[in-house]
Amino acid sequence: MNSSIRPLMKKIFPVALLRFGKRLVRKTRYYGNKCQCPVCNSSLNGWKPTGYDFPVIREMQIVGSGYRLALCPVCGASDRIRLLYFFLKNKTEILKKSLKLLHIAPNEAIKRVLRTNQNLDYLSADINPDMVMEQMDITGIQYPDDTFDAIICNHVLEHIPEDRKAMKELYRVLKPGGWAILQVPFSKISQETFEVPEITKPEDREKYFGQNDHVRIYGLDYPNRLKQAGFRVEQYKWTEDENFINPGNQFGLNPDEIVFFATKP
């Protein structure tokens, strides 16, 4: 669209209508039968590239990271967001039951689904307040104990130096019997989490952690960190779920991706 026309279009049409129109155009443009995005219900001719291609990502075999063809060209949902959506829809009651939900640093595609759900008392939050409902530092959450029925914190903790403090805060504000999905990228070949607090320069973080704003590479000990904060942790592997129907991996998921489902006793 011509840049001189955009301001006029925004005045004439509501933002939501313009976004709907753009998605409809993309659905038509990328229509095909190779792939299926469940988040926006689009049939596609392929995925778009996403992620970074740093040597450490390949060397450490980091799941949930790396350059790959995995992005929906219609709604922008990546492979990990599509798995999150499927888990929420089929393994929780979030789309059916009245819940008070805290959504940390939300992806736009999944946020659009959740915030329009009339069952949810929905709160989006981030350290950067521009795109969310409330500014929040999850190492010091401004809510009392036992506030939320559910928490989604997807690929956030790897950015936070005091991640153990953040885990304890998330546990604190979760109601007893509540649940949290706490996804992070992790190395499938490293038993222990790798972190060096002295590595602070963006270029060094790219080299050692795989992204300029990451502060560690989680290892297979990640669930133990959550347990030390008080959580009970289940590891959901979609490839082992007999009820998960994904013929030919049409949803473009990573077979090594795990959903870390944490509950508060």
C-alpha positions in Angstrom: 0.0 0.0 0.0 1.3 3.5 -0.9 2.6 5.2 2.2 0.6 8.4 1.5 -2.7 6.3 1.6 -2.0 4.6 4.9 -2.9 7.5 7.2 -6.2 8.1 5.2 -7.1 4.4 5.5 -6.6 4.4 9.2 -8.9 7.4 9.6 -11.7 5.8 7.5 -11.5 2.2 8.7 -11.0 0.9 12.3 -7.7 -0.7 13.0 -9.2 -4.1 13.6 -10.9 -4.0 10.3 -7.7 -3.1 8.5 -5.9 -6.0 10.2 -8.6 -8.4 9.2 -8.3 -7.2 5.6 -4.6 -7.7 5.6 -4.9 -11.2 7.0 -7.5 -12.0 4.3 -5.2 -10.8 1.6 -2.3 -12.9 3.0 -4.6 -16.0 3.3 -5.3 -15.6 -0.5 -1.7 -14.8 -1.4 -0.1 -17.8 0.5 -3.0 -20.3 0.0 -1.9 -23.9 -0.6 -2.3 -27.4 0.6 1.2 -28.1 2.0 0.8 -26.6 5.5 -1.9 -25.7 8.0 -1.7 -23.0 10.7 -4.2 -23.9 13.4 -3.9 -20.5 15.1 -5.4 -18.5 12.2 -6.9 -21.6 10.4 -5.0 -21.0 7.2 -4.1 -23.5 4.4 -0.7 -22.5 3.1 1.8 -23.2 0.4 4.7 -23.0 2.9 6.3 -21.4 5.9 8.4 -18.3 6.1 11.9 -18.2 7.6 12.4 -17.1 11.2 15.2 -17.3 13.9 18.9 -16.8 14.0 21.8 -18.9 12.5 24.6 -18.7 15.1 27.0 -21.7 15.4 26.3 -22.2 19.1 22.6 -23.0 18.3 23.7 -25.8 16.0 26.5 -27.0 18.3 24.3 -27.1 21.4 21.3 -28.4 19.5 19.0 -25.8 21.0 15.4 -26.6 20.7 13.0 -23.7 20.2 15.7 -21.5 18.5 17.7 -21.3 15.3 17.0 -20.4 11.7 14.2 -22.4 10.2 11.2 -22.3 7.9 8.5 -22.2 10.6 6.6 -18.8 10.5 3.0 -18.5 9.4 2.9 -15.8 6.7 -0.7 -14.9 7.6 -0.7 -14.5 11.4 3.0 -14.7 12.3 2.7 -17.7 14.6 6.0 -19.7 14.7 6.2 -23.5 15.3 6.5 -23.0 19.0 3.4 -20.8 19.1 1.4 -23.3 17.1 2.4 -26.0 19.6 1.4 -23.7 22.4 -2.0 -23.1 20.8 -2.6 -26.9 20.4 -1.7 -27.6 24.0 -3.9 -24.8 25.3 -6.8 -25.9 23.2 -6.6 -29.7 23.8 -4.8 -30.1 27.1 -6.3 -27.2 29.2 -9.8 -25.7 29.6 -8.6 -22.2 28.8 -10.9 -21.7 25.9 -13.9 -23.1 27.9 -13.5 -22.2 31.5 -13.6 -18.8 33.3 -10.0 -18.2 34.3 -7.9 -15.2 35.4 -4.9 -15.4 33.0 -1.5 -13.6 33.2 0.2 -13.6 29.8 3.8 -12.5 29.9 5.4 -10.9 26.8 2.7 -12.3 24.5 3.1 -13.2 20.9 0.6 -11.2 18.9 -1.0 -14.2 17.2 -1.8 -16.1 20.4 -2.7 -12.9 22.2 -5.4 -12.2 19.6 -7.0 -15.5 20.3 -6.9 -15.3 24.1 -7.9 -11.6 24.6 -11.1 -12.0 22.6 -12.2 -15.1 24.7 -15.1 -14.0 26.8 -14.4 -16.6 29.4 -11.0 -15.1 30.3 -10.1 -12.3 32.7 -7.1 -11.6 30.5 -4.0 -9.5 31.5 -1.0 -9.1 29.2 2.2 -7.8 30.7 5.8 -7.0 29.8 8.8 -5.0 31.0 8.1 -2.9 27.9 4.6 -1.4 28.3 4.1 -0.4 24.6 2.3 -3.5 23.4 0.7 -4.9 26.5 -2.0 -3.9 29.1 0.4 -3.5 32.0 4.1 -3.0 32.6 5.6 -5.8 34.8 9.0 -7.0 36.0 8.4 -10.7 36.8 11.2 -10.7 39.3 8.9 -8.4 41.4 5.3 -8.9 40.4 2.9 -6.2 41.7 0.1 -8.6 42.6 -0.7 -10.4 45.8 -0.2 -14.1 46.4 -2.6 -16.6 44.7 -4.0 -14.1 42.2 -4.0 -15.9 38.8 -5.5 -19.2 37.8 -3.1 -19.6 34.9 0.1 -18.1 33.6 1.7 -18.2 30.1 5.3 -17.2 30.0 6.6 -18.3 26.7 10.4 -17.8 25.9 11.0 -15.1 28.5 13.1 -16.6 31.3 16.2 -17.0 29.1 16.3 -13.1 29.0 16.2 -12.6 32.8 19.4 -12.6 34.8 17.6 -13.5 38.1 15.5 -16.3 36.6 15.1 -18.2 39.8 13.6 -15.1 41.5 11.2 -14.8 38.5 10.2 -18.4 38.9 9.4 -17.9 42.6 7.4 -14.8 41.8 5.4 -16.7 39.1 4.8 -19.5 41.6 3.7 -16.9 44.3 1.0 -15.2 42.3 -0.4 -18.5 40.9 -3.4 -19.8 42.8 -3.1 -23.3 44.4 -4.3 -25.7 41.8 -3.4 -23.3 39.1 -1.1 -24.0 36.2 1.7 -22.2 34.2 3.2 -22.9 30.8 6.9 -21.8 31.1 8.6 -22.4 27.7 12.2 -21.8 27.1 14.8 -22.7 24.5 16.9 -25.6 25.8 19.9 -27.7 24.7 18.9 -31.3 24.2 22.5 -32.5 24.6 23.5 -30.5 27.7 22.6 -31.9 31.2 23.3 -28.6 32.9 22.3 -25.0 32.2 25.1 -22.8 30.9 25.3 -19.3 32.1 28.1 -16.8 32.8 26.9 -13.5 34.3 30.0 -11.7 33.2 29.0 -12.2 29.5 27.1 -9.0 28.9 28.0 -7.6 25.5 25.4 -8.3 22.8 28.0 -9.7 20.4 29.3 -12.1 23.1 25.8 -13.2 24.0 25.2 -14.1 20.4 28.4 -16.1 20.4 27.8 -18.0 23.6 24.0 -18.0 24.1 22.7 -17.8 20.5 20.9 -14.4 20.8 22.1 -10.9 21.8 19.5 -10.6 24.6 19.8 -14.1 26.0 21.7 -14.6 29.3 21.9 -18.5 29.4 21.3 -21.7 27.5 19.0 -23.9 29.6 20.0 -27.6 29.8 18.0 -30.7 30.6 18.0 -29.6 34.3 15.5 -26.8 33.5 12.5 -28.6 35.1 14.6 -29.0 38.3 14.8 -25.2 38.5 11.1 -24.9 38.3 10.7 -27.6 40.9 13.0 -25.8 43.2 10.7 -22.8 43.0 7.8 -25.0 44.2 6.2 -26.2 40.9 5.3 -29.6 39.9 6.4 -30.1 36.3 5.1 -32.3 33.5 6.9 -32.5 30.2 4.5 -32.9 27.3 5.9 -34.4 24.1 3.5 -34.1 21.2 5.2 -36.9 19.3 4.3 -39.3 22.1 0.6 -38.3 22.2 -1.6 -40.8 20.4 -4.4 -38.3 20.3 -2.4 -35.6 18.6 -3.4 -35.7 14.9 -0.7 -34.1 12.7 -0.4 -36.1 9.5 2.9 -35.4 7.7 3.6 -32.7 10.3 1.4 -30.3 8.3 1.5 -28.0 11.3 5.2 -27.6 11.0 6.2 -28.5 14.5 9.6 -29.3 15.9 9.6 -33.0 17.0 11.9 -32.2 19.8 9.8 -29.4 21.3 8.5 -30.0 24.8 5.8 -28.1 26.7 6.8 -27.5 30.3 3.5 -27.6 32.1 3.9 -26.5 35.7 1.3 -26.6 38.5 1.0 -25.3 42.0 -0.1 -27.9 44.5 
